[in-house]
Amino acid sequence: MPILGNGQGSDLSFDWGVNAAILFGRQKARTQHSTAAQYHSPGVGLLGNRNPGRVPVYHHPTDAPAYYSTRDRNVTVPNVGGFAGMSFRYDNAKVSFGYRADFFFGAMDGGIDARRTYDRNFYGPFANISIGLGG
């Protein structure tokens, strides 16, 4: 939408747009779980002892293949987004700046022992410089 200018040599305009999409693909997750526990004996470590009596009680092995979990499935991820900004055009050059956002719903599998979906969002300011070769 033009704001200032005559449309022939240079102009200042307000730019905006919206988008929507559906992404189809495979979602894969490989997780590894480990636990460890320590017991602190309150009587040990007194009188200047720098090692305060921490005794390992339990350690679950982290490199055993049986403790890996792998998930692989087909997913459909909806996406919506948009942008708003200003642009200045002069002959064959254009400078634009503004703010853009894209939202992907349920795009990430972040669960450890079971599937749990999370959204993935990208947003922030942008700047663009375009130079055209005119003839």
KOLVO-260157 format. One record per atom (N, C-alpha, C): residue in three letters; residue number from 1; x, y, z. Coordinates in Angstrom, 2 decimals, always signed. Atoms other than C-alpha are relative to their C-alpha. Layout:
% KOLVO-260157
+--------+-----+---------+---------+---------+
: residu : num :      c1 :      c2 :      c3 :
+--------+-----+---------+---------+---------+
:    Ala : NUM :       X :       Y :       Z :
...
+--------+-----+---------+---------+---------+
//
This chain:
% KOLVO-260157
+--------+-----+---------+---------+---------+
: residu : num :      c1 :      c2 :      c3 :
+--------+-----+---------+---------+---------+
:    Met :   1 :   +0.85 :   -1.17 :   +0.00 :
:    Met :   1 :   +0.00 :   +0.00 :   +0.00 :
:    Met :   1 :   +0.89 :   +1.24 :   +0.00 :
:    Pro :   2 :   -0.84 :   -1.18 :   +0.07 :
:    Pro :   2 :   +1.69 :   +3.22 :   -1.11 :
:    Pro :   2 :   -0.39 :   +1.06 :   +1.04 :
:    Ile :   3 :   +0.22 :   -1.06 :   -0.97 :
:    Ile :   3 :   +2.11 :   +5.97 :   +1.48 :
:    Ile :   3 :   +0.42 :   +1.34 :   -0.59 :
:    Leu :   4 :   -0.54 :   -1.22 :   +0.61 :
:    Leu :   4 :   +4.30 :   +8.59 :   -0.23 :
:    Leu :   4 :   +0.62 :   -0.35 :   -1.34 :
:    Gly :   5 :   -0.69 :   +0.18 :   +1.26 :
:    Gly :   5 :   +5.68 :   +9.02 :   -3.73 :
:    Gly :   5 :   -0.94 :   +0.17 :   -1.19 :
:    Asn :   6 :   +0.79 :   -0.20 :   +1.20 :
:    Asn :   6 :   +4.58 :   +9.50 :   -7.27 :
:    Asn :   6 :   -0.16 :   -1.27 :   -0.82 :
:    Gly :   7 :   +0.16 :   +1.26 :   +0.71 :
:    Gly :   7 :   +4.90 :   +5.87 :   -8.39 :
:    Gly :   7 :   +0.93 :   -0.15 :   -1.18 :
:    Gln :   8 :   -0.87 :   +0.09 :   +1.16 :
:    Gln :   8 :   +7.45 :   +6.66 :  -11.12 :
:    Gln :   8 :   +1.47 :   -0.10 :   +0.40 :
:    Gly :   9 :   -1.41 :   +0.01 :   -0.35 :
:    Gly :   9 :  +10.80 :   +7.39 :   -9.46 :
:    Gly :   9 :   +0.27 :   -0.66 :   +1.34 :
:    Ser :  10 :   -0.21 :   +0.57 :   -1.33 :
:    Ser :  10 :  +10.54 :   +6.55 :   -5.77 :
:    Ser :  10 :   -1.31 :   +0.05 :   +0.77 :
:    Asp :  11 :   +1.18 :   -0.02 :   -0.86 :
:    Asp :  11 :   +7.95 :   +5.73 :   -3.18 :
:    Asp :  11 :   +0.28 :   -0.72 :   +1.31 :
:    Leu :  12 :   -0.03 :   +0.63 :   -1.31 :
:    Leu :  12 :   +7.47 :   +4.70 :   +0.42 :
:    Leu :  12 :   -1.32 :   -0.73 :   +0.16 :
:    Ser :  13 :   +1.23 :   +0.76 :   -0.09 :
:    Ser :  13 :   +4.99 :   +1.93 :   +1.06 :
:    Ser :  13 :   -0.02 :   -0.88 :   +1.25 :
:    Phe :  14 :   +0.24 :   +0.93 :   -1.10 :
:    Phe :  14 :   +3.52 :   -0.23 :   +3.82 :
:    Phe :  14 :   -0.25 :   -1.38 :   -0.62 :
:    Asp :  15 :   +0.13 :   +1.36 :   +0.53 :
:    Asp :  15 :   +3.93 :   -3.96 :   +3.07 :
:    Asp :  15 :   -0.54 :   -0.91 :   +1.09 :
:    Trp :  16 :   +0.52 :   +0.98 :   -0.95 :
:    Trp :  16 :   +2.04 :   -6.79 :   +4.71 :
:    Trp :  16 :   -0.38 :   -1.25 :   -0.77 :
:    Gly :  17 :   +0.40 :   +1.25 :   +0.61 :
:    Gly :  17 :   +1.17 :  -10.39 :   +4.05 :
:    Gly :  17 :   -0.28 :   -1.06 :   +1.05 :
:    Val :  18 :   +0.30 :   +1.14 :   -0.86 :
:    Val :  18 :   -0.20 :  -13.57 :   +5.59 :
:    Val :  18 :   +0.21 :   -1.27 :   -0.81 :
:    Asn :  19 :   -0.18 :   +1.28 :   +0.67 :
:    Asn :  19 :   +0.49 :  -17.21 :   +4.79 :
:    Asn :  19 :   -0.53 :   -1.13 :   +0.87 :
:    Ala :  20 :   +0.44 :   +1.22 :   -0.67 :
:    Ala :  20 :   -0.83 :  -20.63 :   +5.67 :
:    Ala :  20 :   +0.48 :   -1.18 :   -0.84 :
:    Ala :  21 :   -0.50 :   +1.18 :   +0.70 :
:    Ala :  21 :   +0.52 :  -24.06 :   +4.80 :
:    Ala :  21 :   -0.25 :   -1.23 :   +0.87 :
:    Ile :  22 :   +0.05 :   +1.28 :   -0.70 :
:    Ile :  22 :   +0.31 :  -27.72 :   +5.73 :
:    Ile :  22 :   +1.23 :   -0.78 :   -0.45 :
:    Leu :  23 :   -1.21 :   +0.75 :   +0.29 :
:    Leu :  23 :   +3.55 :  -29.69 :   +5.95 :
:    Leu :  23 :   -0.26 :   -1.48 :   +0.26 :
:    Phe :  24 :   +0.13 :   +1.44 :   -0.13 :
:    Phe :  24 :   +3.58 :  -33.46 :   +5.41 :
:    Phe :  24 :   +1.41 :   -0.59 :   +0.07 :
:    Gly :  25 :   -1.32 :   +0.61 :   -0.08 :
:    Gly :  25 :   +6.53 :  -35.60 :   +6.47 :
:    Gly :  25 :   +0.13 :   -0.96 :   +1.15 :
:    Arg :  26 :   -0.30 :   +0.94 :   -1.07 :
:    Arg :  26 :   +8.20 :  -37.94 :   +8.91 :
:    Arg :  26 :   +0.56 :   +0.76 :   +1.19 :
:    Gln :  27 :   -0.49 :   -0.57 :   -1.25 :
:    Gln :  27 :   +8.81 :  -37.01 :  +12.52 :
:    Gln :  27 :   +0.73 :   -1.10 :   +0.75 :
:    Lys :  28 :   -0.82 :   +1.01 :   -0.66 :
:    Lys :  28 :  +11.64 :  -38.89 :  +14.20 :
:    Lys :  28 :   +0.51 :   +0.54 :   +1.33 :
:    Ala :  29 :   -0.54 :   -0.36 :   -1.31 :
:    Ala :  29 :  +12.76 :  -38.86 :  +17.81 :
:    Ala :  29 :   +0.80 :   -1.17 :   +0.54 :
:    Arg :  30 :   -0.81 :   +1.01 :   -0.67 :
:    Arg :  30 :  +15.57 :  -40.75 :  +19.54 :
:    Arg :  30 :   +0.36 :   +0.58 :   +1.35 :
:    Thr :  31 :   -0.22 :   -0.52 :   -1.34 :
:    Thr :  31 :  +15.73 :  -40.30 :  +23.28 :
:    Thr :  31 :   +0.84 :   -0.99 :   +0.82 :
:    Gln :  32 :   -0.79 :   +0.80 :   -0.92 :
:    Gln :  32 :  +17.99 :  -41.56 :  +26.04 :
:    Gln :  32 :   -0.29 :   +0.49 :   +1.40 :
:    His :  33 :   +0.36 :   -0.38 :   -1.36 :
:    His :  33 :  +17.12 :  -41.60 :  +29.72 :
:    His :  33 :   +1.00 :   -0.63 :   +0.97 :
:    Ser :  34 :   -0.86 :   +0.54 :   -1.04 :
:    Ser :  34 :  +19.45 :  -41.98 :  +32.70 :
:    Ser :  34 :   -0.34 :   +0.68 :   +1.32 :
:    Thr :  35 :   +0.24 :   -0.56 :   -1.33 :
:    Thr :  35 :  +19.09 :  -41.44 :  +36.42 :
:    Thr :  35 :   +1.18 :   -0.34 :   +0.91 :
:    Ala :  36 :   -1.04 :   +0.25 :   -0.99 :
:    Ala :  36 :  +21.52 :  -41.20 :  +39.32 :
:    Ala :  36 :   -0.47 :   +0.59 :   +1.32 :
:    Ala :  37 :   +0.39 :   -0.49 :   -1.32 :
:    Ala :  37 :  +21.09 :  -40.71 :  +43.06 :
:    Ala :  37 :   +1.22 :   -0.07 :   +0.92 :
:    Gln :  38 :   -1.06 :   +0.01 :   -1.00 :
:    Gln :  38 :  +23.42 :  -39.86 :  +45.95 :
:    Gln :  38 :   -0.63 :   +0.19 :   +1.37 :
:    Tyr :  39 :   +0.44 :   -0.14 :   -1.37 :
:    Tyr :  39 :  +22.97 :  -40.13 :  +49.68 :
:    Tyr :  39 :   +1.04 :   +0.80 :   +0.76 :
:    His :  40 :   -0.90 :   -0.83 :   -0.78 :
:    His :  40 :  +24.48 :  -37.48 :  +51.93 :
:    His :  40 :   -0.16 :   -0.36 :   +1.47 :
:    Ser :  41 :   +0.01 :   +0.34 :   -1.42 :
:    Ser :  41 :  +25.36 :  -38.69 :  +55.40 :
:    Ser :  41 :   +0.31 :   +1.26 :   +0.80 :
:    Pro :  42 :   -0.21 :   -1.27 :   -0.69 :
:    Pro :  42 :  +24.96 :  -35.69 :  +57.74 :
:    Pro :  42 :   +1.15 :   +0.00 :   +0.98 :
:    Gly :  43 :   -1.10 :   +0.03 :   -0.98 :
:    Gly :  43 :  +27.65 :  -36.86 :  +60.23 :
:    Gly :  43 :   +1.37 :   +0.04 :   -0.64 :
:    Val :  44 :   -1.29 :   +0.05 :   +0.69 :
:    Val :  44 :  +30.41 :  -37.21 :  +57.65 :
:    Val :  44 :   +0.26 :   +1.36 :   -0.63 :
:    Gly :  45 :   -0.34 :   -1.26 :   +0.65 :
:    Gly :  45 :  +32.27 :  -34.16 :  +56.36 :
:    Gly :  45 :   +0.18 :   +1.14 :   +0.98 :
:    Leu :  46 :   -0.21 :   -1.04 :   -0.99 :
:    Leu :  46 :  +32.56 :  -32.24 :  +59.61 :
:    Leu :  46 :   +1.49 :   +0.14 :   +0.30 :
:    Leu :  47 :   -1.38 :   -0.24 :   -0.46 :
:    Leu :  47 :  +35.80 :  -30.90 :  +61.18 :
:    Leu :  47 :   +0.96 :   +0.27 :   -1.15 :
:    Gly :  48 :   -0.89 :   -0.42 :   +1.07 :
:    Gly :  48 :  +37.21 :  -29.44 :  +57.98 :
:    Gly :  48 :   +0.18 :   -0.99 :   -1.13 :
:    Asn :  49 :   -0.11 :   +0.96 :   +1.09 :
:    Asn :  49 :  +36.82 :  -32.50 :  +55.78 :
:    Asn :  49 :   -0.65 :   +0.60 :   -1.25 :
:    Arg :  50 :   +0.52 :   -0.64 :   +1.20 :
:    Arg :  50 :  +36.38 :  -31.16 :  +52.21 :
:    Arg :  50 :   -0.88 :   -0.95 :   -0.82 :
:    Asn :  51 :   +0.83 :   +0.96 :   +0.73 :
:    Asn :  51 :  +34.64 :  -34.34 :  +50.95 :
:    Asn :  51 :   -1.18 :   -0.37 :   +0.90 :
:    Pro :  52 :   +1.11 :   +0.20 :   -0.94 :
:    Pro :  52 :  +31.19 :  -34.28 :  +52.60 :
:    Pro :  52 :   -0.79 :   -1.27 :   -0.22 :
:    Gly :  53 :   +0.67 :   +1.28 :   -0.08 :
:    Gly :  53 :  +30.29 :  -37.97 :  +52.58 :
:    Gly :  53 :   -1.13 :   -0.27 :   -0.97 :
:    Arg :  54 :   +1.03 :   +0.33 :   +0.99 :
:    Arg :  54 :  +28.31 :  -38.32 :  +49.36 :
:    Arg :  54 :   +0.30 :   -1.37 :   -0.57 :
:    Val :  55 :   -0.19 :   +1.39 :   +0.41 :
:    Val :  55 :  +27.87 :  -41.97 :  +48.57 :
:    Val :  55 :   -0.94 :   -0.29 :   -1.17 :
:    Pro :  56 :   +0.89 :   +0.36 :   +1.10 :
:    Pro :  56 :  +26.57 :  -43.07 :  +45.14 :
:    Pro :  56 :   -0.86 :   -1.19 :   +0.39 :
:    Val :  57 :   +0.93 :   +1.05 :   -0.37 :
:    Val :  57 :  +23.49 :  -45.17 :  +45.75 :
:    Val :  57 :   -0.49 :   -0.74 :   -1.25 :
:    Tyr :  58 :   +0.60 :   +0.60 :   +1.18 :
:    Tyr :  58 :  +22.12 :  -45.77 :  +42.27 :
:    Tyr :  58 :   +0.50 :   +0.74 :   -1.23 :
:    His :  59 :   -0.37 :   -0.61 :   +1.28 :
:    His :  59 :  +23.35 :  -45.15 :  +38.75 :
:    His :  59 :   -0.53 :   -0.88 :   -1.12 :
:    His :  60 :   +0.59 :   +0.70 :   +1.13 :
:    His :  60 :  +21.38 :  -46.17 :  +35.69 :
:    His :  60 :   +0.95 :   +0.17 :   -1.19 :
:    Pro :  61 :   -0.95 :   -0.15 :   +1.10 :
:    Pro :  61 :  +23.71 :  -46.92 :  +32.75 :
:    Pro :  61 :   -0.58 :   +0.82 :   -1.15 :
:    Thr :  62 :   +0.48 :   -0.89 :   +1.07 :
:    Thr :  62 :  +23.48 :  -44.32 :  +29.98 :
:    Thr :  62 :   +0.37 :   -0.49 :   -1.39 :
:    Asp :  63 :   -0.42 :   +0.42 :   +1.33 :
:    Asp :  63 :  +25.19 :  -46.19 :  +27.15 :
:    Asp :  63 :   -0.55 :   -1.36 :   -0.41 :
:    Ala :  64 :   +0.59 :   +1.29 :   +0.35 :
:    Ala :  64 :  +23.19 :  -49.42 :  +27.18 :
:    Ala :  64 :   -1.07 :   +0.19 :   -1.08 :
:    Pro :  65 :   +0.97 :   -0.19 :   +1.09 :
:    Pro :  65 :  +21.21 :  -49.81 :  +23.91 :
:    Pro :  65 :   -1.44 :   -0.25 :   +0.41 :
:    Ala :  66 :   +1.38 :   +0.30 :   -0.40 :
:    Ala :  66 :  +18.15 :  -51.13 :  +25.77 :
:    Ala :  66 :   -0.72 :   +1.23 :   +0.56 :
:    Tyr :  67 :   +0.61 :   -1.16 :   -0.62 :
:    Tyr :  67 :  +17.56 :  -47.69 :  +27.30 :
:    Tyr :  67 :   -0.26 :   +1.14 :   -0.99 :
:    Tyr :  68 :   +0.33 :   -0.96 :   +1.03 :
:    Tyr :  68 :  +17.22 :  -45.83 :  +24.01 :
:    Tyr :  68 :   -1.45 :   -0.19 :   -0.42 :
:    Ser :  69 :   +1.35 :   +0.07 :   +0.52 :
:    Ser :  69 :  +13.77 :  -45.02 :  +22.73 :
:    Ser :  69 :   -0.02 :   +0.71 :   -1.36 :
:    Thr :  70 :   +0.06 :   -0.57 :   +1.34 :
:    Thr :  70 :  +13.16 :  -44.40 :  +19.02 :
:    Thr :  70 :   -1.44 :   -0.01 :   -0.48 :
:    Arg :  71 :   +1.34 :   -0.12 :   +0.56 :
:    Arg :  71 :   +9.93 :  -43.13 :  +17.48 :
:    Arg :  71 :   +0.12 :   +0.57 :   -1.41 :
:    Asp :  72 :   -0.01 :   -0.43 :   +1.39 :
:    Asp :  72 :   +9.19 :  -42.61 :  +13.80 :
:    Asp :  72 :   -1.43 :   -0.08 :   -0.51 :
:    Arg :  73 :   +1.39 :   +0.01 :   +0.46 :
:    Arg :  73 :   +5.80 :  -41.56 :  +12.39 :
:    Arg :  73 :   -0.23 :   +1.07 :   -1.05 :
:    Asn :  74 :   +0.43 :   -1.01 :   +0.95 :
:    Asn :  74 :   +4.08 :  -39.65 :   +9.61 :
:    Asn :  74 :   -0.82 :   +1.05 :   +0.74 :
:    Val :  75 :   +0.73 :   -1.08 :   -0.66 :
:    Val :  75 :   +2.78 :  -36.25 :  +10.72 :
:    Val :  75 :   -0.45 :   +1.03 :   -1.03 :
:    Thr :  76 :   +0.47 :   -1.16 :   +0.76 :
:    Thr :  76 :   +0.84 :  -33.31 :   +9.31 :
:    Thr :  76 :   +0.08 :   +1.20 :   +0.93 :
:    Val :  77 :   -0.27 :   -1.15 :   -0.85 :
:    Val :  77 :   +1.95 :  -29.94 :  +10.68 :
:    Val :  77 :   -0.58 :   +1.25 :   -0.66 :
:    Pro :  78 :   +0.51 :   -1.26 :   +0.54 :
:    Pro :  78 :   -0.12 :  -26.78 :  +10.12 :
:    Pro :  78 :   +0.95 :   +1.17 :   +0.30 :
:    Asn :  79 :   -0.86 :   -1.17 :   -0.13 :
:    Asn :  79 :   +1.74 :  -23.49 :   +9.63 :
:    Asn :  79 :   -0.79 :   +1.25 :   -0.37 :
:    Val :  80 :   +0.56 :   -1.32 :   +0.32 :
:    Val :  80 :   +0.49 :  -19.90 :   +9.77 :
:    Val :  80 :   +1.07 :   +1.04 :   +0.29 :
:    Gly :  81 :   -0.99 :   -1.05 :   -0.20 :
:    Gly :  81 :   +2.49 :  -16.72 :   +9.53 :
:    Gly :  81 :   -0.43 :   +1.29 :   -0.66 :
:    Gly :  82 :   +0.28 :   -1.28 :   +0.62 :
:    Gly :  82 :   +2.61 :  -13.16 :   +8.43 :
:    Gly :  82 :   +1.13 :   +0.97 :   +0.23 :
:    Phe :  83 :   -1.01 :   -1.04 :   -0.17 :
:    Phe :  83 :   +4.67 :  -10.02 :   +8.15 :
:    Phe :  83 :   -0.63 :   +1.36 :   -0.21 :
:    Ala :  84 :   +0.39 :   -1.39 :   +0.20 :
:    Ala :  84 :   +4.30 :   -6.26 :   +8.28 :
:    Ala :  84 :   +1.28 :   +0.82 :   +0.01 :
:    Gly :  85 :   -1.21 :   -0.81 :   +0.06 :
:    Gly :  85 :   +6.85 :   -3.64 :   +7.32 :
:    Gly :  85 :   -0.14 :   +1.19 :   -0.93 :
:    Met :  86 :   -0.07 :   -1.17 :   +0.86 :
:    Met :  86 :   +7.87 :   -0.57 :   +5.36 :
:    Met :  86 :   +1.06 :   -0.26 :   -1.07 :
:    Ser :  87 :   -1.00 :   +0.11 :   +1.04 :
:    Ser :  87 :   +9.74 :   -0.36 :   +2.07 :
:    Ser :  87 :   +0.14 :   +1.34 :   -0.73 :
:    Phe :  88 :   -0.31 :   -1.20 :   +0.77 :
:    Phe :  88 :  +11.42 :   +2.44 :   +0.18 :
:    Phe :  88 :   +0.59 :   -0.46 :   -1.33 :
:    Arg :  89 :   -0.46 :   +0.37 :   +1.32 :
:    Arg :  89 :  +11.86 :   +2.01 :   -3.58 :
:    Arg :  89 :   +0.48 :   +1.24 :   -0.73 :
:    Tyr :  90 :   -0.55 :   -1.07 :   +0.81 :
:    Tyr :  90 :  +14.04 :   +4.16 :   -5.76 :
:    Tyr :  90 :   +0.56 :   -0.63 :   -1.27 :
:    Asp :  91 :   -0.36 :   +0.58 :   +1.30 :
:    Asp :  91 :  +14.38 :   +3.25 :   -9.47 :
:    Asp :  91 :   +0.07 :   -1.52 :   +0.09 :
:    Asn :  92 :   -0.15 :   +1.46 :   +0.00 :
:    Asn :  92 :  +15.81 :   -0.31 :   -9.48 :
:    Asn :  92 :   +0.47 :   -0.56 :   +1.34 :
:    Ala :  93 :   -0.43 :   +0.47 :   -1.32 :
:    Ala :  93 :  +16.58 :   -0.59 :   -5.75 :
:    Ala :  93 :   -1.16 :   +0.12 :   +0.99 :
:    Lys :  94 :   +1.06 :   +0.01 :   -1.01 :
:    Lys :  94 :  +14.36 :   -1.39 :   -2.78 :
:    Lys :  94 :   +0.60 :   -0.40 :   +1.34 :
:    Val :  95 :   -0.43 :   +0.32 :   -1.36 :
:    Val :  95 :  +15.06 :   -1.38 :   +0.98 :
:    Val :  95 :   -1.27 :   -0.22 :   +0.82 :
:    Ser :  96 :   +1.18 :   +0.35 :   -0.80 :
:    Ser :  96 :  +12.54 :   -3.11 :   +3.25 :
:    Ser :  96 :   +0.43 :   -0.38 :   +1.41 :
:    Phe :  97 :   -0.22 :   +0.44 :   -1.37 :
:    Phe :  97 :  +12.33 :   -3.67 :   +6.99 :
:    Phe :  97 :   -1.36 :   -0.18 :   +0.66 :
:    Gly :  98 :   +1.26 :   +0.26 :   -0.68 :
:    Gly :  98 :   +9.67 :   -4.98 :   +9.33 :
:    Gly :  98 :   +0.12 :   -1.13 :   +0.99 :
:    Tyr :  99 :   +0.09 :   +1.09 :   -0.98 :
:    Tyr :  99 :   +8.59 :   -7.88 :  +11.54 :
:    Tyr :  99 :   -0.71 :   -1.18 :   -0.64 :
:    Arg : 100 :   +0.55 :   +1.20 :   +0.61 :
:    Arg : 100 :   +7.87 :  -11.47 :  +10.48 :
:    Arg : 100 :   -0.20 :   -1.07 :   +1.07 :
:    Ala : 101 :   +0.26 :   +1.11 :   -0.94 :
:    Ala : 101 :   +6.37 :  -14.47 :  +12.33 :
:    Ala : 101 :   -0.51 :   -1.21 :   -0.76 :
:    Asp : 102 :   +0.47 :   +1.27 :   +0.53 :
:    Asp : 102 :   +5.87 :  -18.14 :  +11.43 :
:    Asp : 102 :   -0.22 :   -0.94 :   +1.17 :
:    Phe : 103 :   +0.35 :   +0.91 :   -1.09 :
:    Phe : 103 :   +4.15 :  -20.67 :  +13.72 :
:    Phe : 103 :   -0.31 :   -1.37 :   -0.57 :
:    Phe : 104 :   +0.20 :   +1.39 :   +0.41 :
:    Phe : 104 :   +4.36 :  -24.45 :  +13.23 :
:    Phe : 104 :   -0.57 :   -0.74 :   +1.21 :
:    Phe : 105 :   +0.71 :   +0.60 :   -1.12 :
:    Phe : 105 :   +1.88 :  -26.33 :  +15.43 :
:    Phe : 105 :   +0.24 :   -1.51 :   +0.06 :
:    Gly : 106 :   -0.27 :   +1.43 :   -0.19 :
:    Gly : 106 :   +2.94 :  -29.73 :  +16.80 :
:    Gly : 106 :   +1.14 :   -0.51 :   -0.85 :
:    Ala : 107 :   -1.08 :   +0.38 :   +0.91 :
:    Ala : 107 :   +6.14 :  -29.79 :  +14.76 :
:    Ala : 107 :   +1.09 :   -0.84 :   +0.66 :
:    Met : 108 :   -1.10 :   +0.68 :   -0.69 :
:    Met : 108 :   +8.49 :  -31.20 :  +17.42 :
:    Met : 108 :   -0.52 :   -1.08 :   +0.95 :
:    Asp : 109 :   +0.28 :   +1.05 :   -0.98 :
:    Asp : 109 :   +8.37 :  -34.46 :  +19.36 :
:    Asp : 109 :   +1.05 :   +0.14 :   +1.09 :
:    Gly : 110 :   -0.93 :   -0.25 :   -1.09 :
:    Gly : 110 :   +9.96 :  -33.54 :  +22.69 :
:    Gly : 110 :   -0.18 :   -0.93 :   +1.18 :
:    Gly : 111 :   +0.22 :   +0.92 :   -1.11 :
:    Gly : 111 :   +8.75 :  -36.42 :  +24.83 :
:    Gly : 111 :   +1.19 :   -0.91 :   +0.23 :
:    Ile : 112 :   -1.11 :   +0.90 :   -0.31 :
:    Ile : 112 :  +11.17 :  -38.76 :  +26.58 :
:    Ile : 112 :   -0.45 :   -1.45 :   -0.17 :
:    Asp : 113 :   +0.44 :   +1.39 :   +0.11 :
:    Asp : 113 :   +9.33 :  -42.05 :  +27.10 :
:    Asp : 113 :   -1.30 :   -0.15 :   -0.79 :
:    Ala : 114 :   +1.22 :   +0.02 :   +0.80 :
:    Ala : 114 :   +6.14 :  -41.12 :  +25.21 :
:    Ala : 114 :   -0.02 :   +1.24 :   -0.88 :
:    Arg : 115 :   +0.08 :   -1.12 :   +0.94 :
:    Arg : 115 :   +5.26 :  -38.83 :  +22.33 :
:    Arg : 115 :   -0.66 :   +1.21 :   +0.66 :
:    Arg : 116 :   +0.56 :   -1.25 :   -0.50 :
:    Arg : 116 :   +4.67 :  -35.20 :  +23.35 :
:    Arg : 116 :   +0.40 :   +1.09 :   -0.99 :
:    Thr : 117 :   -0.30 :   -0.96 :   +1.05 :
:    Thr : 117 :   +4.39 :  -32.52 :  +20.70 :
:    Thr : 117 :   +0.15 :   +1.41 :   +0.56 :
:    Tyr : 118 :   -0.25 :   -1.39 :   -0.33 :
:    Tyr : 118 :   +5.64 :  -28.96 :  +20.94 :
:    Tyr : 118 :   -0.07 :   +0.83 :   -1.27 :
:    Asp : 119 :   +0.04 :   -0.92 :   +1.13 :
:    Asp : 119 :   +5.13 :  -25.96 :  +18.70 :
:    Asp : 119 :   +1.40 :   +0.54 :   -0.26 :
:    Arg : 120 :   -1.27 :   -0.63 :   +0.38 :
:    Arg : 120 :   +8.05 :  -24.40 :  +16.81 :
:    Arg : 120 :   -0.33 :   +1.33 :   -0.64 :
:    Asn : 121 :   +0.34 :   -1.35 :   +0.48 :
:    Asn : 121 :   +7.89 :  -20.63 :  +16.26 :
:    Asn : 121 :   +1.27 :   +0.75 :   -0.39 :
:    Phe : 122 :   -1.07 :   -0.87 :   +0.46 :
:    Phe : 122 :  +10.13 :  -18.25 :  +14.34 :
:    Phe : 122 :   -0.58 :   +1.39 :   -0.15 :
:    Tyr : 123 :   +0.51 :   -1.36 :   +0.12 :
:    Tyr : 123 :   +9.63 :  -14.51 :  +14.71 :
:    Tyr : 123 :   +1.10 :   +0.99 :   +0.32 :
:    Gly : 124 :   -0.97 :   -1.04 :   -0.28 :
:    Gly : 124 :  +11.56 :  -11.28 :  +14.75 :
:    Gly : 124 :   +0.08 :   +1.01 :   -1.13 :
:    Pro : 125 :   -0.14 :   -1.05 :   +1.02 :
:    Pro : 125 :  +12.62 :   -8.22 :  +12.77 :
:    Pro : 125 :   +0.76 :   -0.52 :   -1.21 :
:    Phe : 126 :   -0.73 :   +0.35 :   +1.21 :
:    Phe : 126 :  +13.89 :   -8.46 :   +9.22 :
:    Phe : 126 :   +0.35 :   +1.27 :   -0.77 :
:    Ala : 127 :   -0.39 :   -1.08 :   +0.91 :
:    Ala : 127 :  +15.64 :   -6.24 :   +6.68 :
:    Ala : 127 :   +0.39 :   -0.65 :   -1.31 :
:    Asn : 128 :   -0.26 :   +0.55 :   +1.32 :
:    Asn : 128 :  +16.00 :   -6.75 :   +2.95 :
:    Asn : 128 :   +0.43 :   +1.13 :   -0.93 :
:    Ile : 129 :   -0.46 :   -0.94 :   +1.02 :
:    Ile : 129 :  +17.93 :   -4.93 :   +0.22 :
:    Ile : 129 :   -0.06 :   -0.71 :   -1.35 :
:    Ser : 130 :   +0.13 :   +0.59 :   +1.32 :
:    Ser : 130 :  +17.04 :   -5.65 :   -3.41 :
:    Ser : 130 :   +0.50 :   +1.00 :   -1.04 :
:    Ile : 131 :   -0.49 :   -0.84 :   +1.11 :
:    Ile : 131 :  +18.83 :   -4.30 :   -6.49 :
:    Ile : 131 :   -0.32 :   -0.72 :   -1.29 :
:    Gly : 132 :   +0.37 :   +0.59 :   +1.27 :
:    Gly : 132 :  +17.38 :   -4.96 :   -9.91 :
:    Gly : 132 :   +0.85 :   +0.54 :   -1.13 :
:    Leu : 133 :   -0.74 :   -0.41 :   +1.18 :
:    Leu : 133 :  +19.14 :   -4.83 :  -13.22 :
:    Leu : 133 :   -1.01 :   +0.40 :   -1.06 :
:    Gly : 134 :   +0.98 :   -0.49 :   +0.97 :
:    Gly : 134 :  +17.01 :   -2.66 :  -15.50 :
:    Gly : 134 :   +0.64 :   +0.21 :   -1.37 :
:    Gly : 135 :   -0.55 :   -0.15 :   +1.34 :
:    Gly : 135 :  +17.39 :   -2.34 :  -19.21 :
:    Gly : 135 :   -0.66 :   +1.12 :   -0.76 :
+--------+-----+---------+---------+---------+
//
